[in-house]
Every structure is written in structure tokens, then in C-alpha cells.
Amino acid sequence: MHHTDAVAALSAATTWHKASHSGNTDSGCVEVATIPGWIGVRDTKLGPDSPVLAFTPHEWDTFTRGVRDGEFSLPSDAR
């Protein structure tokens, strides 16, 4: 499946799950859904109207590893 097809399939998915660290708030949250071979991420506040980012499992693993390792952390003076 090509990326554009994956985005379309994920956009139509009904299996979106809100991040567990989001609590009961609707601000600043993300949702994740999967289809075979793809992981999708969207903004909770926009729900079905949110643009969808689609990752292959390898891309998702690389991204989440970078998050855990602090690769995307802002310098303390930029917060």
C-alpha cells in the first residue's frame, strides 16, 4: 500500500485510541490507529477532521525511540 492510500485508510479507521498520558483532557492530545503495515497519528481536538500522519512500523519505531532518547527535546531556554 502506498503512503497516500494508507493516509486515506487511516482517516476512515474507527479504531483510534487516545494516548494514555492524555488523561481526560481534549487539549494537546494525540490519537493513534493502526491498519496492517501502517500506524496513524492525529490530533484529538480535531478528531476525524484532523490531518493524519502515517508511519510504517519501522518509521514509527525509529520515531518513538528518538522521543524516548530525547532527540526531539527543546533546549531549556526555548520552553
C-alpha positions as CSV (number, residue, x, y, z in Angstrom):
1,M,0.0,0.0,0.0
2,H,1.3,3.5,-0.9
3,H,1.5,6.3,1.7
4,T,-1.5,8.2,0.2
5,D,-3.6,5.1,0.3
6,A,-2.5,4.4,3.9
7,V,-3.5,8.0,4.9
8,A,-6.9,7.5,3.3
9,A,-7.4,4.2,5.0
10,L,-6.3,5.5,8.4
11,S,-8.5,8.6,8.0
12,A,-11.5,6.2,7.6
13,A,-10.5,4.0,10.5
14,T,-12.7,3.8,13.5
15,T,-10.1,2.3,15.8
16,W,-8.4,5.5,17.0
17,H,-7.1,5.4,20.6
18,K,-6.3,8.4,22.7
19,A,-2.8,8.5,24.3
20,S,-2.9,7.1,27.8
21,H,-0.9,10.1,29.2
22,S,-3.6,12.5,27.9
23,G,-5.9,11.9,30.9
24,N,-9.5,13.2,30.4
25,T,-8.5,16.4,28.7
26,D,-9.0,17.2,25.0
27,S,-6.2,19.7,24.7
28,G,-2.8,18.8,23.5
29,C,-3.6,15.1,22.9
30,V,-2.9,12.7,20.1
31,E,-4.7,9.6,18.9
32,V,-3.2,6.5,17.3
33,A,-4.7,4.0,15.0
34,T,-3.3,1.0,13.1
35,I,-4.0,-0.8,9.9
36,P,-1.9,-3.7,8.5
37,G,1.6,-2.2,7.8
38,W,0.8,1.3,9.0
39,I,0.5,3.4,12.1
40,G,-1.5,6.7,12.1
41,V,-1.4,9.7,14.4
42,R,-3.9,12.6,14.6
43,D,-4.8,15.5,16.8
44,T,-7.5,14.6,19.3
45,K,-9.0,18.1,19.3
46,L,-9.8,17.9,15.6
47,G,-10.9,14.2,15.6
48,P,-12.0,12.9,12.2
49,D,-11.1,16.3,10.7
50,S,-7.5,16.1,11.8
51,P,-4.8,15.5,9.2
52,V,-3.3,12.1,9.6
53,L,0.4,11.3,9.8
54,A,1.1,7.8,8.5
55,F,4.2,5.8,9.5
56,T,5.5,2.3,8.6
57,P,6.3,0.2,11.6
58,H,10.0,0.9,11.1
59,E,9.4,4.6,10.9
60,W,7.2,4.5,14.0
61,D,9.8,2.5,15.9
62,T,12.6,5.0,14.9
63,F,10.4,8.0,15.8
64,T,9.4,6.6,19.2
65,R,12.9,5.6,20.0
66,G,14.0,9.2,19.2
67,V,11.3,10.5,21.5
68,R,12.4,8.2,24.4
69,D,16.1,9.2,23.8
70,G,15.3,12.9,24.0
71,E,16.2,13.5,20.3
72,F,13.3,16.0,19.9
73,S,13.6,17.7,23.3
74,L,13.7,21.5,23.2
75,P,16.6,23.2,24.9
76,S,15.5,24.5,28.3
77,D,15.8,28.2,27.1
78,A,13.4,27.5,24.3
79,R,10.5,26.4,26.5
